[in-house]
Amino acid sequence: MMARPLDYSRWDHIEVSDDEDETHPNVDTQSLFRWRHQARVDRMEEQKKERQDFERGSLDTKRKLEDARKKLEGLSACAEAETKEEVEAQVMKLQMEMSELQKQEKEWKQKEEELSKKEKLTPWNVDTLSKDKWEKTVINKKPAKKTDATEEEKEEMQRTFVEKNEKLCKKFGMFKKYDDSMQFLTDHPELVCDECANYLAIWCINLQVEEKTGLMEQVAHQTIIMQYILELAKSLDADPRACVKPFFSRIKTADKQYTDAFTDELESFKVRVRGRAEARIERAMKEAEEEERQKRLGPGGLDPVEVFESLPQVLKDCFEKQNIPMLQQAITELPEEDARYHMKRCVDSGLWVPNANDNKPTEDKPAEEEEEVYEKVPDDDVD
């Protein structure tokens, strides 16, 4: 049995490459090739758009036709006596709509046949002779890292990293040239990690707290470099150490959009650092104030400063002048309830110490006078 001859007809309509033909000496060859290529690309885009418009229109018509069928079935199922005329009118309207949609559906089918015929007659070219069935890019995978570590384990990892690499981290933070930073990270790949980025960020906050703004801005620049490398590794699902050179190659030749994005991120980071530093300073001041307040609390747990500020002006004057007779007179002039209240707070805060001079009377403040003042407030009200 003879073998069936090969059919070569499929190769009859192949459009030659844009730069295969010989051209006239008076024609600019490169310009002609560019025009040919652009014309072919435009034709392909037009055909692609025509196919997309057809698919959208065809699907829309089918959807509308299906909706009309469902509405018609629903009306037929719920036709009641009192709404019979109204239902019939709606049925007629839907039937007319369906008729028009069916007509459109036939037109779309005809359009599909025309498109298929047109596409079949379109000559093949270098862009349509073959298509990628599948493609694969192999990138060095980053080593598996423990992602479910507890907070205590993360803190321990950070502490261990800093103990081993603090000097190297600080040295990296001082580089100003991209080439120097790239070479340093290439020589010390163990620095390309989250722990290094964390250390640099914390160092920036510490520098701002110490008001070393210029040095903070320098370290902030290196912090953003580290963060960009780590983000690049995440986006590629690659080992961060393998992304050092690609990042620096990109940043050194980057367009304005990329450099602007880097600068914006750097400025935003500086703002966050200043905010964190201000919050830390404010917190430290509050802690210092609270510590000082705790130190000066009286035997009853009240702050003498706060109690003094709450006293009536006449009692304030007595304590400021340290005048016992004046205080005795002021107490007698106050209502008994107010006198008890204020004297008890004075005792609880340490502003007034009853019987303090029993064993050690002074010349200007005899113990008898102090006892007499305190007798205005009964013992059961102040103890």
TINU-612631 format. One line per field, with one value per residue (C-alpha): residue number from 0; x, y, z; residue in three letters. Coordinates in steps of 0.001 Angstrom, whole numbers. Example, Ala and Ser with C-alpha at 12.3 -4.5 7.8 and 13.67 -1.06 7.14 Angstrom:
<recs>
resi = (0, 1)
xx = (12300, 13670)
yy = (-4500, -1060)
zz = (7800, 7140)
resn = (ALA, SER)
</recs>
This chain:
<recs>
resi = (0, 1, 2, 3, 4, 5, 6, 7, 8, 9, 10, 11, 12, 13, 14, 15, 16, 17, 18, 19, 20, 21, 22, 23, 24, 25, 26, 27, 28, 29, 30, 31, 32, 33, 34, 35, 36, 37, 38, 39, 40, 41, 42, 43, 44, 45, 46, 47, 48, 49, 50, 51, 52, 53, 54, 55, 56, 57, 58, 59, 60, 61, 62, 63, 64, 65, 66, 67, 68, 69, 70, 71, 72, 73, 74, 75, 76, 77, 78, 79, 80, 81, 82, 83, 84, 85, 86, 87, 88, 89, 90, 91, 92, 93, 94, 95, 96, 97, 98, 99, 100, 101, 102, 103, 104, 105, 106, 107, 108, 109, 110, 111, 112, 113, 114, 115, 116, 117, 118, 119, 120, 121, 122, 123, 124, 125, 126, 127, 128, 129, 130, 131, 132, 133, 134, 135, 136, 137, 138, 139, 140, 141, 142, 143, 144, 145, 146, 147, 148, 149, 150, 151, 152, 153, 154, 155, 156, 157, 158, 159, 160, 161, 162, 163, 164, 165, 166, 167, 168, 169, 170, 171, 172, 173, 174, 175, 176, 177, 178, 179, 180, 181, 182, 183, 184, 185, 186, 187, 188, 189, 190, 191, 192, 193, 194, 195, 196, 197, 198, 199, 200, 201, 202, 203, 204, 205, 206, 207, 208, 209, 210, 211, 212, 213, 214, 215, 216, 217, 218, 219, 220, 221, 222, 223, 224, 225, 226, 227, 228, 229, 230, 231, 232, 233, 234, 235, 236, 237, 238, 239, 240, 241, 242, 243, 244, 245, 246, 247, 248, 249, 250, 251, 252, 253, 254, 255, 256, 257, 258, 259, 260, 261, 262, 263, 264, 265, 266, 267, 268, 269, 270, 271, 272, 273, 274, 275, 276, 277, 278, 279, 280, 281, 282, 283, 284, 285, 286, 287, 288, 289, 290, 291, 292, 293, 294, 295, 296, 297, 298, 299, 300, 301, 302, 303, 304, 305, 306, 307, 308, 309, 310, 311, 312, 313, 314, 315, 316, 317, 318, 319, 320, 321, 322, 323, 324, 325, 326, 327, 328, 329, 330, 331, 332, 333, 334, 335, 336, 337, 338, 339, 340, 341, 342, 343, 344, 345, 346, 347, 348, 349, 350, 351, 352, 353, 354, 355, 356, 357, 358, 359, 360, 361, 362, 363, 364, 365, 366, 367, 368, 369, 370, 371, 372, 373, 374, 375, 376, 377, 378, 379, 380, 381, 382)
xx = (0, 1437, 1977, -362, 1437, 2023, -289, 1789, -1155, -1038, 2257, 873, -148, 2858, 3739, 7466, 9472, 9436, 13099, 13394, 12611, 15203, 14455, 15172, 18464, 16598, 14323, 15361, 15488, 15230, 12298, 10483, 10981, 9646, 6580, 5862, 6173, 3961, 1311, 1252, 1029, -1866, -3721, -3288, -4528, -7560, -8418, -7971, -10292, -12860, -12840, -13201, -16109, -17830, -17450, -18791, -21778, -22602, -22467, -24609, -27283, -27324, -27659, -30567, -32302, -31976, -33354, -36339, -37068, -37023, -39357, -41762, -41802, -42461, -45404, -46959, -46743, -48405, -51157, -54215, -57734, -57632, -54312, -54906, -54967, -51897, -50010, -50966, -49636, -46326, -46141, -46597, -43920, -41461, -42199, -41435, -38251, -37241, -37927, -35614, -32929, -33138, -32652, -29587, -28290, -28460, -26587, -23872, -23525, -23148, -20583, -18670, -18498, -17199, -14560, -13405, -13119, -11226, -8835, -8247, -7322, -4984, -1375, 845, 3780, 6697, 4402, 1717, 3689, 4190, 3058, 4520, 2880, 4427, 7410, 9416, 11867, 14181, 15377, 17424, 14959, 15509, 16159, 13163, 12696, 10673, 7546, 5608, 8181, 6805, 7500, 10017, 11842, 11903, 13327, 15986, 16881, 17165, 19306, 21626, 21996, 22862, 25441, 27213, 26805, 26268, 29607, 28996, 25493, 26836, 29546, 26956, 24877, 27752, 28213, 27128, 27933, 25884, 28998, 30431, 27148, 26824, 30365, 29956, 26736, 28345, 31221, 28840, 25668, 24601, 23496, 20808, 17941, 15024, 17086, 19518, 16659, 15139, 18448, 18949, 15390, 15814, 19198, 17530, 15025, 17794, 19778, 16741, 16077, 19684, 18960, 21616, 19402, 22117, 23384, 19801, 19115, 22255, 21312, 17699, 18925, 20731, 17659, 15474, 18093, 17889, 14095, 13980, 16256, 14064, 10881, 12430, 13252, 9670, 8182, 10434, 10179, 13977, 16855, 17469, 21209, 20640, 18835, 21666, 23307, 20012, 18762, 21896, 22054, 18495, 18827, 21989, 20345, 16722, 14325, 12817, 9675, 11677, 14023, 11064, 9380, 12587, 12902, 9243, 9658, 12816, 11080, 8067, 10417, 12122, 8724, 7863, 11227, 10681, 7210, 8482, 11304, 8909, 6605, 9541, 10714, 7189, 6810, 10168, 9180, 5877, 7656, 10149, 7343, 5439, 8566, 9134, 5487, 5692, 8713, 6918, 3638, 2594, 1653, -1933, -861, -1646, 657, 1529, 1841, -1643, -3099, -1453, -2885, -6370, -6288, -8201, -5983, -6023, -4550, -2026, -766, -366, 1728, 3819, 4603, 4871, 2872, 1199, -914, -2135, -3059, -4920, -6937, -7712, -8938, -11316, -12797, -13493, -16677, -16063, -16664, -14240, -11639, -11820, -11571, -8570, -6636, -7091, -5698, -2814, -1970, -2314, -5, 2585, 1969, 979, 2489, 490, 2555, 5726, 7485, 6448, 9984, 11753, 10090, 11442, 11687, 9363, 6887, 6219, 4642, 1710, 739, 823, -1339, -3821, -4187, -4717, -7332, -9700, -9935, -10995, -8628, -11224, -11551, -7870, -6532)
yy = (0, 3348, 5999, 8949, 12019, 14924, 17917, 21066, 23374, 24750, 26448, 28222, 31330, 32344, 35995, 36513, 38170, 41948, 42110, 39302, 41123, 42931, 46623, 49310, 51147, 54450, 53160, 53437, 49727, 50001, 52419, 50124, 47136, 49137, 50250, 46695, 45386, 48118, 47551, 43816, 44455, 46889, 44309, 41674, 44049, 44947, 41264, 40608, 43499, 42314, 38839, 40269, 42514, 39519, 37356, 40102, 40812, 37128, 36382, 39410, 38317, 34764, 36080, 38360, 35539, 33201, 35875, 36423, 32657, 32488, 35479, 33929, 30630, 32477, 34384, 31233, 29543, 32331, 33481, 34164, 35133, 38719, 39418, 37476, 40489, 42004, 38700, 38259, 41720, 40919, 37561, 39234, 41785, 39058, 37010, 40011, 40613, 36963, 37056, 40041, 38387, 35159, 37198, 38822, 35390, 34205, 37328, 36634, 33066, 34357, 36858, 34026, 32080, 35151, 35767, 32158, 32239, 35537, 34237, 31065, 33079, 35374, 34526, 33131, 35227, 35027, 35830, 33228, 30275, 28961, 29677, 28869, 25742, 26350, 28149, 27775, 30029, 28489, 30688, 29662, 28996, 30551, 28086, 26998, 29236, 28587, 30709, 29578, 30770, 32186, 35750, 34457, 32497, 35529, 37669, 35055, 34903, 38709, 38783, 36056, 37829, 41156, 39543, 38030, 40788, 44157, 45574, 44456, 45961, 49298, 49244, 48593, 51475, 53894, 53180, 55957, 54455, 51696, 49857, 49751, 48499, 45804, 44560, 44519, 42478, 40163, 39572, 39206, 37522, 36620, 40263, 39982, 39059, 40463, 40611, 43061, 45245, 45237, 46220, 49117, 50401, 50340, 52032, 54838, 55424, 55462, 58007, 60262, 60040, 61182, 64030, 62755, 63544, 63527, 60098, 58813, 59844, 58030, 54794, 55174, 55090, 51803, 50441, 51037, 49346, 46244, 46314, 46646, 43619, 41570, 42646, 41726, 38272, 37829, 38831, 36333, 33695, 33577, 33567, 37220, 36703, 36042, 39390, 41648, 42214, 42396, 45148, 47273, 46784, 48061, 51006, 52295, 52417, 52900, 55279, 58283, 56399, 53746, 56230, 58426, 55417, 54633, 58244, 58385, 55210, 56631, 59887, 57997, 55852, 58952, 60348, 57085, 57092, 60645, 59708, 56642, 58669, 61374, 58728, 57080, 60409, 61249, 57828, 58165, 61580, 60221, 57290, 59649, 61882, 58898, 57590, 60986, 61123, 57697, 58813, 61817, 60071, 60540, 57864, 57787, 57376, 60947, 63249, 66345, 68467, 67522, 67982, 71397, 72554, 71463, 73453, 76700, 79724, 80616, 77214, 77443, 80719, 79108, 76227, 78495, 80800, 77848, 79909, 77708, 80435, 81524, 77908, 77619, 80720, 79484, 76126, 77772, 79904, 76928, 74857, 71821, 69348, 71187, 71371, 67605, 66900, 69129, 68231, 64499, 64916, 66956, 64143, 61411, 63306, 64191, 67933, 67871, 65459, 65408, 65315, 65424, 67565, 65684, 64489, 67282, 70665, 73648, 77263, 78706, 75739, 74356, 70909, 72342, 74536, 71629, 69489, 72317, 72646, 68943, 68822, 70603, 67293, 64239, 61234, 58863, 61083, 61165, 57784)
zz = (0, -1034, 1602, 1418, -30, 2294, 2002, 1628, 984, 4504, 3625, 571, 2476, 4519, 4719, 4312, 7043, 7123, 6151, 3585, 326, -1682, -2002, -4552, -3988, -3737, -938, 2699, 3555, 7345, 7144, 4739, 7035, 10007, 8036, 6930, 10440, 11902, 9230, 10011, 13756, 13187, 11085, 13788, 16480, 14368, 13862, 17565, 18472, 15936, 17477, 21003, 19974, 18362, 21483, 23758, 21498, 21004, 24738, 25536, 23039, 24417, 27963, 27053, 25171, 28154, 30501, 28217, 28143, 31940, 32234, 29726, 31624, 34867, 33411, 31990, 35397, 37411, 35058, 37267, 36242, 37498, 35766, 32586, 30264, 31848, 31618, 27975, 27182, 28883, 27085, 23705, 24577, 25615, 22500, 20299, 22248, 21892, 18167, 17789, 19924, 17918, 14768, 16315, 17337, 13734, 12632, 15195, 13945, 10413, 11654, 13332, 10075, 8267, 10927, 10869, 7079, 7213, 9860, 7865, 4777, 6687, 5763, 8485, 9604, 11980, 14943, 14146, 12793, 16319, 19849, 23232, 24597, 27997, 29438, 32610, 34431, 36992, 39845, 42832, 45616, 48997, 51790, 53807, 56818, 59916, 59565, 62622, 65169, 68394, 69500, 72026, 69310, 67015, 69805, 70469, 66753, 66660, 69809, 68500, 65141, 66776, 69057, 66058, 63435, 65145, 64008, 60407, 60446, 61648, 58994, 56271, 57601, 56934, 53195, 50848, 47428, 45836, 44625, 48149, 49603, 46933, 47446, 51228, 51057, 48508, 50943, 53910, 52592, 56143, 56532, 53857, 56168, 58149, 61337, 59740, 58466, 61966, 63557, 61119, 61697, 65487, 65157, 63167, 65979, 68595, 66567, 66221, 69961, 70470, 67984, 65542, 62545, 59867, 60878, 61124, 57523, 56340, 58100, 56900, 53283, 53920, 55717, 52656, 50462, 52652, 52655, 48855, 48455, 50810, 49003, 45654, 47026, 48260, 44922, 43112, 45847, 45751, 48199, 49267, 48833, 45132, 44762, 45897, 42508, 40566, 42886, 42640, 38869, 38678, 41062, 39374, 35939, 36997, 35316, 37081, 38126, 39994, 41678, 42672, 44274, 46182, 47356, 48421, 50465, 52074, 53037, 54420, 56499, 57932, 58934, 60690, 62475, 63731, 64933, 66783, 68331, 69535, 70995, 72781, 74220, 75357, 76949, 78723, 80074, 81364, 83000, 84640, 85873, 87224, 88949, 90549, 91546, 93195, 95171, 96630, 97515, 101130, 103681, 102370, 98715, 97619, 95671, 97765, 94620, 93454, 96957, 97343, 94011, 95147, 98433, 98883, 98349, 102046, 102979, 100149, 101601, 105032, 103706, 101459, 104402, 106844, 109332, 111973, 113632, 110202, 109438, 112776, 111965, 108431, 109720, 112193, 109410, 107095, 107376, 109561, 106697, 104382, 107147, 107723, 103971, 103298, 106452, 105814, 102272, 103658, 106070, 103396, 101063, 103726, 103511, 107188, 109710, 112952, 116179, 114122, 116719, 119886, 120396, 118554, 118991, 117102, 118183, 115564, 115439, 118930, 119180, 121153, 118214, 115756, 118017, 118398, 114613, 114161, 116945, 114561, 112650, 114742, 114743, 113266, 110200, 109251, 110198)
resn = (MET, MET, ALA, ARG, PRO, LEU, ASP, TYR, SER, ARG, TRP, ASP, HIS, ILE, GLU, VAL, SER, ASP, ASP, GLU, ASP, GLU, THR, HIS, PRO, ASN, VAL, ASP, THR, GLN, SER, LEU, PHE, ARG, TRP, ARG, HIS, GLN, ALA, ARG, VAL, ASP, ARG, MET, GLU, GLU, GLN, LYS, LYS, GLU, ARG, GLN, ASP, PHE, GLU, ARG, GLY, SER, LEU, ASP, THR, LYS, ARG, LYS, LEU, GLU, ASP, ALA, ARG, LYS, LYS, LEU, GLU, GLY, LEU, SER, ALA, CYS, ALA, GLU, ALA, GLU, THR, LYS, GLU, GLU, VAL, GLU, ALA, GLN, VAL, MET, LYS, LEU, GLN, MET, GLU, MET, SER, GLU, LEU, GLN, LYS, GLN, GLU, LYS, GLU, TRP, LYS, GLN, LYS, GLU, GLU, GLU, LEU, SER, LYS, LYS, GLU, LYS, LEU, THR, PRO, TRP, ASN, VAL, ASP, THR, LEU, SER, LYS, ASP, LYS, TRP, GLU, LYS, THR, VAL, ILE, ASN, LYS, LYS, PRO, ALA, LYS, LYS, THR, ASP, ALA, THR, GLU, GLU, GLU, LYS, GLU, GLU, MET, GLN, ARG, THR, PHE, VAL, GLU, LYS, ASN, GLU, LYS, LEU, CYS, LYS, LYS, PHE, GLY, MET, PHE, LYS, LYS, TYR, ASP, ASP, SER, MET, GLN, PHE, LEU, THR, ASP, HIS, PRO, GLU, LEU, VAL, CYS, ASP, GLU, CYS, ALA, ASN, TYR, LEU, ALA, ILE, TRP, CYS, ILE, ASN, LEU, GLN, VAL, GLU, GLU, LYS, THR, GLY, LEU, MET, GLU, GLN, VAL, ALA, HIS, GLN, THR, ILE, ILE, MET, GLN, TYR, ILE, LEU, GLU, LEU, ALA, LYS, SER, LEU, ASP, ALA, ASP, PRO, ARG, ALA, CYS, VAL, LYS, PRO, PHE, PHE, SER, ARG, ILE, LYS, THR, ALA, ASP, LYS, GLN, TYR, THR, ASP, ALA, PHE, THR, ASP, GLU, LEU, GLU, SER, PHE, LYS, VAL, ARG, VAL, ARG, GLY, ARG, ALA, GLU, ALA, ARG, ILE, GLU, ARG, ALA, MET, LYS, GLU, ALA, GLU, GLU, GLU, GLU, ARG, GLN, LYS, ARG, LEU, GLY, PRO, GLY, GLY, LEU, ASP, PRO, VAL, GLU, VAL, PHE, GLU, SER, LEU, PRO, GLN, VAL, LEU, LYS, ASP, CYS, PHE, GLU, LYS, GLN, ASN, ILE, PRO, MET, LEU, GLN, GLN, ALA, ILE, THR, GLU, LEU, PRO, GLU, GLU, ASP, ALA, ARG, TYR, HIS, MET, LYS, ARG, CYS, VAL, ASP, SER, GLY, LEU, TRP, VAL, PRO, ASN, ALA, ASN, ASP, ASN, LYS, PRO, THR, GLU, ASP, LYS, PRO, ALA, GLU, GLU, GLU, GLU, GLU, VAL, TYR, GLU, LYS, VAL, PRO, ASP, ASP, ASP, VAL, ASP)
</recs>
